[in-house]
Amino acid sequence: MDELIKKEIKNLILTKYILFEPLYQKVAYEIKINLDENFGMAWHCIVGKSFGFEVSFEANCLLYVRVNDQIGVLIWKSDHS
C-alpha cells in the first residue's frame, strides 16, 4: 500500500474513532464507506478489541493498526466481482 494512502487511512481511522468510539460497528462502517467513495469498491473494515482474521485481499491493499494499544482496526480491499 502506498505510504500516502496509508497515512490518509490512518488519519481517517483516528477521526472516525474519536467521533464514534465506543460504537466500533459504526466506526468500521464509516471507514468502509469513506474508502469505497475515495478509493473505489470493495473495501472492508473490522474494528474491535480482540479478533483473529484470515482474509483474501488485493495485493498491497491490507492494513492492520492498533489504536491506543487497545483497539484493532483491519482494513482490506477485495475484488468485488
Order of alpha helices (4+ residues) and beta strands (2+ residues): alpha-alpha-beta-beta-beta
